[in-house]
């Protein structure tokens, strides 16, 4: 009985960790997109400057790609938790 409680507590910690990772990733990506949008609206980034636009595209692709990897990994682990609970 004590061993099952320890397993459930560890599973709760893993769930919380993955939930924090997923929500933080969404917040960071949303904040980044809002910042880029504000920079484009206020004309701090000019659409005609191809060098800056390519740099912005590469940076945005990197941030979005890394964010999606973290989010998908956390989401995958969160979806597996009910299956693990059934096995306990």
C-alpha positions in Angstrom: 0.0 0.0 0.0 2.8 2.4 0.9 4.6 1.7 -2.4 1.4 2.5 -4.4 1.1 5.9 -2.7 4.7 6.7 -3.5 4.1 5.8 -7.1 1.1 8.0 -7.3 3.0 10.9 -5.7 5.8 10.5 -8.2 3.2 10.4 -11.0 1.6 13.6 -9.6 5.0 15.3 -9.6 5.6 14.2 -13.2 2.1 15.4 -14.2 2.8 18.8 -12.6 6.2 19.1 -14.2 4.8 18.4 -17.7 1.8 20.7 -17.2 4.2 23.5 -16.2 6.4 22.9 -19.2 3.4 22.9 -21.6 1.8 26.0 -20.1 5.1 27.9 -20.0 5.8 27.0 -23.6 2.4 28.4 -24.7 3.0 31.6 -22.7 6.5 32.1 -24.2 5.4 31.5 -27.7 2.3 33.7 -27.3 4.4 36.5 -25.8 7.0 36.2 -28.6 4.3 36.4 -31.3 2.7 39.5 -29.6 6.1 41.2 -29.4 6.8 40.5 -33.1 3.3 41.7 -34.0 3.8 45.0 -32.0 7.2 45.5 -33.6 5.7 45.1 -37.1 2.8 47.4 -36.3 5.0 50.1 -34.9 7.3 49.7 -37.9 10.4 48.9 -35.8 10.8 46.0 -38.2 10.5 47.0 -41.8 8.9 44.5 -44.1 10.9 45.8 -47.1 14.3 45.0 -45.5 15.0 41.4 -46.7 18.0 40.8 -44.4 16.1 41.7 -41.3 13.0 39.7 -42.4 15.2 36.6 -43.0 16.8 37.0 -39.6 13.4 37.4 -38.1 12.1 34.3 -39.9 15.1 32.2 -38.8 14.8 33.3 -35.2 11.0 32.8 -35.2 11.3 29.4 -36.8 13.9 28.4 -34.1 11.8 29.7 -31.2 8.6 28.1 -32.6 10.3 24.8 -33.4 11.8 24.5 -29.9 8.6 25.5 -28.3 6.6 23.0 -30.3 9.1 20.2 -29.4 8.8 21.0 -25.7 5.0 21.3 -25.9 4.5 18.1 -27.8 6.8 16.2 -25.5 4.9 17.4 -22.4 1.6 16.8 -24.0 2.6 13.3 -24.9 3.5 12.5 -21.3 0.3 14.1 -20.0 -1.8 11.9 -22.3 0.0 8.8 -21.1 -0.8 9.4 -17.4 -4.3 7.9 -17.4 -2.8 4.7 -18.9 -0.2 4.6 -16.2 -2.8 5.2 -13.5 -4.8 2.2 -14.8 -1.8 0.0 -14.4 -1.3 1.0 -10.7 
